[in-house]
Amino acid sequence: MTQSDAPPSDPTIDRLSAALGDLPRRGLPPVDAWNPPYCGEIDMRIASDGTWFHNGSPIRRPALVKLFASILRREPDGRIVLVTPAESVGITVDDAPFVAVEMAVEGDGADRRIAFRTNVDDLVPVDAEHALRFDQDEAGGLRPYIHVRRGLWALVTRALTYDLVALAEECDGQLCLSAGGLVHRIAPADPA
């Protein structure tokens, strides 16, 4: 591919990528192509704050967490598994398997671009493939998520949630956020 054939770069992703420095980048394993036998559950849990646990103890090695995160897959029944060519094992996920911990914003309105960095250094632009979703918790609080890959989502941190809401506008009686060429509905503009 020549320089002129290269796809245009996304400045929001470029900003987040620059913040990561010169980390080695590898492609993700082709977990969707693997069909190993399911070998049951293991004592591994991802807490709602993104901390990974094994046998009740936090996994303290970031490289190991990133390796495990790269082989996550959501099964058709909704179960989240770690998958290799040889086996698939179920794990517990308290909320979402990833947490969006940093955000970059470029532009305004319909031309706005937003990108997130997750706790395992995935860089995710808001676009048709990586939609924003806004849920409410039991207390009525807002819980935004960004689709990362393969049906796996990242919970957006509370601080970034406030930043997202600050970008919202009213549209058709809803609070909405324009980003990535899409309009993402947040909540009713006047909750009753």
Protein Blocks (a to p, Z undefined) as FASTA:
>chain_A
ZZklpccddfklmmmmmmnopadcddddffklpccddebjadddddfkopaceehiacfb
fklmmmmmmmgccdfkopacdddfkbccddddfkbmbdcfbdcdedehjllccddddfko
pacdddfklccdddddfkopacddddfbghiacdddfklmmmmmmmpcceehiacddeeh
iacdfbdfbdZZ
